[in-house]
Amino acid sequence: MKMYKALALVMALLMAGVCAAGCAAPQADPTAAPTVEATEAPQEEATPAPEEATEAPVEETTPAPETEETPAPADDQSLQKVLDAGQLVLGLDDSFPPMGFRDADNNIVGFDIDVAKAVCEKLGVELVAQPIDWTAKEQELNTGNIDCIWNGFSISDERKEQVDFSIPYMDNHMTMVVRSGEGIESNADLAGKIVGVQAGSTAQEALLAETELVESLASAPVEFKDNMTALMDLETGGVDAVFMDDVVANYYIAINEKNFTVLSDVLSEEEYAIGFRKGDTALVEAVNAALTELAEEGTLAEIATTWFGKDTTVVGK
């Protein structure tokens, strides 16, 4: 009996161990479950969906600010550039009396210079007169070395393609200047003669357009850097005539008491105006307004009378 009791006790202990092992196994599953849940939770937080929802409105609203902040056109900046610099740089041929030239003290003076100073006073800036090579005047303008071309600058269709013009402020005529008393009284008398003209001028354009006259000359028109050099060559007999602006010719003859004659034959009628870069609309309009005010005040007439003995301007007339 004791042996059976002992064997029963052993069997009871073995059964208890199996039961304990069987009860312990289920406790491991709850431990693993939280581990899986902790791994998936960060994946839900890192999903890109919220980021895409945030970016979509930004892409839709981006074009509007860009349109509003588009830089202003160049013509809107032209006047401001001059005002910010505090000066207007005027390009000129400094040997073109009485419009713009050097006096005995080497100062640049002239009708155009006086008018430009009056305009600059209206704009509240200083005038800077910058001598340039007349044949490269448009290049000087387009590269920004000068703000305008203002020196007996005639309007022409060809020039309109390269610059924007102000309103005209004076009329001009292109005529021949000859030595007096040598038998040249009209353009018909120039056959077989030598004629000089300033290179790059509208006088050159007008002369070359007169093919019949040009073909009657002894040679192709002789080009000069400026009108003063051409007139000096006329005086020494290098050329027989110079085709040029009558305003300049008459002034030169009167001031220097030269024995020259301005022929009555007019090949071209023109208007003087100021040339600006294409698109510099704001600056053009500001200068036009200043010229109009000067005309209304009588200042333009006063300046013209000082240089020509009468009012030769056409603004507002």
Backbone torsions as a table, in degrees:
resi	resn	phi	psi	omega
1	MET	NA	-45.7	-179.7
2	LYS	-59.6	-36.9	-179.5
3	MET	-66.8	-40.9	179.0
4	TYR	-65.7	-39.1	177.8
5	LYS	-62.6	-41.1	179.6
6	ALA	-65.3	-41.3	-179.7
7	LEU	-66.1	-37.8	177.5
8	ALA	-64.2	-37.6	178.4
9	LEU	-64.5	-42.0	179.4
10	VAL	-63.3	-43.3	-179.1
11	MET	-64.8	-37.6	178.5
12	ALA	-63.3	-41.0	179.0
13	LEU	-66.1	-38.9	178.9
14	LEU	-64.3	-40.4	179.2
15	MET	-66.1	-35.8	177.9
16	ALA	-64.6	-38.1	179.6
17	GLY	-66.1	-42.1	178.9
18	VAL	-62.8	-41.7	178.7
19	CYS	-61.9	-39.9	179.9
20	ALA	-64.6	-41.4	179.3
21	ALA	-64.7	-40.1	-179.8
22	GLY	-67.0	-32.7	178.0
23	CYS	-76.2	-29.5	-178.3
24	ALA	-72.9	-34.2	-176.2
25	ALA	-58.6	-47.0	179.9
26	PRO	-61.3	-23.7	-178.3
27	GLN	-69.7	-20.7	179.8
28	ALA	-74.2	-28.7	-177.2
29	ASP	-67.6	-45.3	176.8
30	PRO	-60.0	-30.1	179.6
31	THR	-67.7	-39.6	-178.9
32	ALA	-72.0	-34.5	-175.8
33	ALA	-58.8	-47.6	177.5
34	PRO	-60.0	-33.2	-179.0
35	THR	-63.2	-41.5	179.0
36	VAL	-66.1	-43.3	-180.0
37	GLU	-63.1	-39.1	179.7
38	ALA	-65.9	-32.2	179.2
39	THR	-73.4	-37.7	-177.1
40	GLU	-76.6	-30.9	-176.5
41	ALA	-57.7	-48.7	178.1
42	PRO	-60.3	-32.7	179.5
43	GLN	-63.6	-37.6	178.8
44	GLU	-67.8	-35.9	180.0
45	GLU	-71.7	-30.3	-175.8
46	ALA	-87.1	1.5	-177.8
47	THR	-59.8	138.8	-176.1
48	PRO	-75.3	-8.4	-175.2
49	ALA	-52.9	-49.2	180.0
50	PRO	-59.8	-36.4	-178.5
51	GLU	-64.5	-41.9	-179.9
52	GLU	-64.3	-38.5	179.9
53	ALA	-66.0	-32.4	179.3
54	THR	-73.2	-39.7	-175.3
55	GLU	-72.7	-31.0	-175.1
56	ALA	-55.7	-49.5	179.9
57	PRO	-62.2	-34.2	-178.9
58	VAL	-62.5	-42.7	-179.4
59	GLU	-66.0	-34.2	-177.8
60	GLU	-72.9	-31.0	-176.0
61	THR	-95.2	-6.2	-177.4
62	THR	-63.1	-43.7	-176.1
63	PRO	-60.1	-35.5	-175.4
64	ALA	-60.0	-52.0	178.9
65	PRO	-60.8	-35.9	-178.4
66	GLU	-63.5	-38.4	179.7
67	THR	-66.7	-41.8	-178.4
68	GLU	-68.0	-30.3	-175.2
69	GLU	-96.1	12.4	178.2
70	THR	-60.4	130.7	-178.9
71	PRO	-56.1	147.6	179.5
72	ALA	-68.1	151.6	178.9
73	PRO	-60.1	160.0	-177.4
74	ALA	-60.1	-34.9	-176.9
75	ASP	-67.0	-25.7	177.4
76	ASP	-75.4	-18.9	-177.4
77	GLN	-96.4	-15.2	-172.6
78	SER	-62.2	-46.3	178.5
79	LEU	-67.8	-42.9	-178.4
80	GLN	-61.8	-36.7	178.4
81	LYS	-59.8	-44.4	179.1
82	VAL	-66.4	-42.7	-179.6
83	LEU	-65.3	-40.6	179.2
84	ASP	-66.3	-38.0	179.6
85	ALA	-74.3	-23.5	-179.7
86	GLY	75.2	16.7	-179.2
87	GLN	-156.4	151.3	174.1
88	LEU	-112.7	118.8	-178.4
89	VAL	-92.6	114.7	-175.8
90	LEU	-101.9	122.4	177.7
91	GLY	-91.6	135.4	-177.1
92	LEU	-152.1	160.9	166.9
93	ASP	-89.1	110.7	-172.2
94	ASP	-81.9	23.2	174.4
95	SER	-134.5	50.0	-176.5
96	PHE	-131.0	64.9	-179.8
97	PRO	-70.0	146.6	3.6
98	PRO	-94.9	11.7	-174.9
99	MET	-74.8	-46.7	177.5
100	GLY	-161.2	121.5	-176.9
101	PHE	-163.3	175.2	179.6
102	ARG	-98.8	134.0	178.9
103	ASP	-85.6	-171.9	-177.2
104	ALA	-62.3	-24.5	178.9
105	ASP	-95.6	11.2	177.9
106	ASN	70.0	16.5	174.9
107	ASN	-84.9	144.1	177.2
108	ILE	-82.2	119.2	-177.0
109	VAL	-132.6	178.7	175.8
110	GLY	140.1	169.6	178.7
111	PHE	-59.9	-50.3	-179.4
112	ASP	-61.0	-35.9	-179.6
113	ILE	-66.2	-42.4	179.3
114	ASP	-65.3	-40.2	178.7
115	VAL	-67.4	-41.3	179.8
116	ALA	-62.6	-38.9	177.7
117	LYS	-62.6	-41.0	179.6
118	ALA	-66.1	-38.6	177.4
119	VAL	-65.4	-44.3	-179.9
120	CYS	-62.4	-34.3	177.1
121	GLU	-64.0	-37.7	177.1
122	LYS	-65.3	-37.4	-178.5
123	LEU	-80.6	-15.9	-178.9
124	GLY	79.7	29.1	179.4
125	VAL	-129.2	170.6	179.7
126	GLU	-95.4	144.6	176.5
127	LEU	-88.5	131.8	174.0
128	VAL	-120.1	113.7	179.5
129	ALA	-89.5	116.7	-175.2
130	GLN	-115.3	106.5	176.4
131	PRO	-62.4	138.6	-179.4
132	ILE	-136.3	165.8	171.2
133	ASP	-76.2	117.3	-173.0
134	TRP	-62.4	-29.6	179.9
135	THR	-71.7	-15.5	-179.1
136	ALA	-116.6	23.7	-174.4
137	LYS	-61.1	-41.7	179.6
138	GLU	-66.9	-36.7	178.0
139	GLN	-65.3	-42.3	177.7
140	GLU	-59.5	-37.3	-179.9
141	LEU	-70.8	-48.2	-174.4
142	ASN	-70.6	-25.4	177.9
143	THR	-85.1	-3.7	176.8
144	GLY	86.2	8.1	178.4
145	ASN	-69.3	-27.2	177.3
146	ILE	-134.3	161.0	179.1
147	ASP	-96.5	-21.7	-179.3
148	CYS	-160.4	161.1	173.0
149	ILE	-107.6	117.2	-173.0
150	TRP	-143.8	91.7	-177.7
151	ASN	-172.9	72.6	-176.5
152	GLY	58.2	43.9	-175.3
153	PHE	-88.7	109.4	-175.4
154	SER	-83.1	143.9	177.1
155	ILE	-78.4	134.9	173.3
156	SER	-146.8	159.4	-179.6
157	ASP	-61.7	-39.2	180.0
158	GLU	-64.3	-41.4	-179.2
159	ARG	-70.5	-29.7	178.4
160	LYS	-61.7	-26.2	178.7
161	GLU	-76.0	-17.7	-175.7
162	GLN	-108.4	-26.0	-177.7
163	VAL	-138.2	163.2	170.3
164	ASP	-99.0	134.3	-176.7
165	PHE	-101.6	150.6	169.9
166	SER	-77.5	-179.0	172.0
167	ILE	-67.2	148.2	177.5
168	PRO	-64.5	146.7	178.8
169	TYR	-124.4	-9.1	178.2
170	MET	-159.0	145.2	174.8
171	ASP	-84.8	155.8	-179.6
172	ASN	-147.9	151.0	177.6
173	HIS	-128.5	145.6	177.2
174	MET	-103.0	122.6	-177.0
175	THR	-140.7	171.3	177.8
176	MET	-92.6	138.8	174.5
177	VAL	-113.5	129.1	-177.2
178	VAL	-132.1	167.0	173.2
179	ARG	-74.2	134.3	-177.2
180	SER	-69.0	147.6	173.5
181	GLY	75.0	19.2	-179.3
182	GLU	-113.2	17.5	173.3
183	GLY	84.1	4.6	177.2
184	ILE	-99.0	104.6	-176.5
185	GLU	-114.7	-11.0	177.9
186	SER	-152.7	172.0	-179.9
187	ASN	-63.8	-27.2	179.7
188	ALA	-64.2	-24.9	-178.9
189	ASP	-81.2	1.4	-177.6
190	LEU	-88.1	-3.5	180.0
191	ALA	-57.1	128.8	-179.1
192	GLY	79.1	5.3	-178.8
193	LYS	-100.0	172.7	179.0
194	ILE	-111.1	128.1	-178.0
195	VAL	-118.1	137.6	177.9
196	GLY	-108.3	155.6	-179.9
197	VAL	-156.1	151.6	178.1
198	GLN	-74.1	130.3	179.5
199	ALA	-66.9	138.3	176.9
200	GLY	78.3	9.9	-178.5
201	SER	-98.7	162.9	174.9
202	THR	-70.1	-21.4	174.8
203	ALA	-62.9	-41.6	177.6
204	GLN	-63.4	-43.3	178.2
205	GLU	-60.0	-46.5	-178.0
206	ALA	-65.9	-39.0	-179.1
207	LEU	-66.9	-45.9	-178.7
208	LEU	-65.9	-23.6	177.1
209	ALA	-72.3	-20.9	177.4
210	GLU	-86.8	74.4	-173.1
211	THR	-59.7	-39.8	-179.2
212	GLU	-63.2	-44.0	179.0
213	LEU	-65.2	-46.0	-178.1
214	VAL	-61.7	-40.9	-179.6
215	GLU	-68.0	-21.7	179.2
216	SER	-82.2	-12.7	-177.7
217	LEU	-74.3	164.0	-179.9
218	ALA	-69.0	-27.2	179.9
219	SER	-157.5	175.0	175.1
220	ALA	-62.3	147.9	179.7
221	PRO	-51.9	137.3	-179.8
222	VAL	-82.5	128.1	-179.0
223	GLU	-88.8	137.6	176.0
224	PHE	-125.2	153.5	-179.9
225	LYS	-65.0	-38.0	179.8
226	ASP	-149.6	168.1	-176.5
227	ASN	-68.9	-33.3	-178.7
228	MET	-64.7	-40.2	177.0
229	THR	-65.0	-39.5	179.0
230	ALA	-63.8	-42.0	-179.7
231	LEU	-68.1	-33.9	176.0
232	MET	-66.3	-36.2	177.3
233	ASP	-69.4	-33.9	175.4
234	LEU	-63.1	-42.2	-178.5
235	GLU	-64.6	-35.7	-178.3
236	THR	-88.3	-0.8	176.9
237	GLY	90.3	7.5	179.5
238	GLY	-67.0	-35.5	174.5
239	VAL	-129.6	162.2	-178.8
240	ASP	-97.1	-16.4	179.8
241	ALA	-159.9	156.8	175.1
242	VAL	-128.4	127.4	178.7
243	PHE	-94.6	121.1	-171.2
244	MET	-161.0	-179.1	177.8
245	ASP	-69.0	131.0	-179.0
246	ASP	-69.5	-27.0	176.9
247	VAL	-60.0	-45.9	180.0
248	VAL	-69.5	-43.2	-178.0
249	ALA	-61.7	-48.3	-178.4
250	ASN	-63.6	-39.7	179.4
251	TYR	-66.3	-45.8	-178.7
252	TYR	-60.3	-43.2	-179.0
253	ILE	-64.9	-43.1	-177.8
254	ALA	-68.0	-44.5	-176.7
255	ILE	-70.6	-39.4	-175.5
256	ASN	-98.5	1.0	178.2
257	GLU	51.1	48.9	-179.2
258	LYS	-85.8	149.1	179.2
259	ASN	-87.2	61.6	179.8
260	PHE	-114.8	159.9	175.6
261	THR	-129.0	135.3	175.8
262	VAL	-95.5	117.0	-178.2
263	LEU	-66.4	149.4	-178.7
264	SER	-79.2	-16.3	178.0
265	ASP	-67.3	119.5	179.6
266	VAL	-105.9	121.9	-180.0
267	LEU	-91.6	-23.9	-176.3
268	SER	-153.0	132.9	173.6
269	GLU	-106.3	132.2	-174.4
270	GLU	-136.2	177.0	174.7
271	GLU	-131.0	139.5	174.3
272	TYR	-85.5	139.5	175.4
273	ALA	-151.3	-179.9	-178.5
274	ILE	-107.0	134.0	-179.2
275	GLY	-98.6	135.8	179.2
276	PHE	-128.4	163.3	175.2
277	ARG	-59.0	145.3	175.5
278	LYS	-57.7	128.3	178.9
279	GLY	92.5	-5.8	179.0
280	ASP	-81.7	54.5	-172.4
281	THR	-63.0	-41.5	-177.5
282	ALA	-62.1	-42.1	179.2
283	LEU	-68.5	-40.9	178.1
284	VAL	-59.4	-46.6	-178.0
285	GLU	-64.8	-36.9	179.2
286	ALA	-66.7	-41.8	179.1
287	VAL	-68.2	-40.8	177.2
288	ASN	-59.6	-42.4	179.4
289	ALA	-63.6	-40.1	179.3
290	ALA	-65.9	-43.3	178.4
291	LEU	-60.9	-41.2	-179.9
292	THR	-64.1	-42.7	178.0
293	GLU	-63.3	-42.5	179.8
294	LEU	-63.1	-36.6	177.9
295	ALA	-67.9	-44.2	-179.5
296	GLU	-64.6	-34.5	179.8
297	GLU	-77.8	-15.3	-178.1
298	GLY	90.8	0.9	-178.3
299	THR	-67.3	-40.4	178.5
300	LEU	-60.7	-43.8	179.3
301	ALA	-62.0	-39.3	179.7
302	GLU	-64.7	-44.0	-179.9
303	ILE	-64.8	-42.3	179.7
304	ALA	-63.2	-42.0	-179.8
305	THR	-63.7	-35.7	178.2
306	THR	-61.9	-39.7	-175.2
307	TRP	-92.4	-32.9	-173.5
308	PHE	-118.9	-4.2	179.7
309	GLY	83.1	-2.4	178.6
310	LYS	-161.7	168.5	178.6
311	ASP	-81.0	111.8	-179.4
312	THR	-105.7	6.4	-175.2
313	THR	-84.0	160.6	-176.9
314	VAL	-125.1	5.5	-178.7
315	VAL	-66.2	124.3	178.7
316	GLY	75.6	13.2	-177.9
317	LYS	-116.0	NA	NA
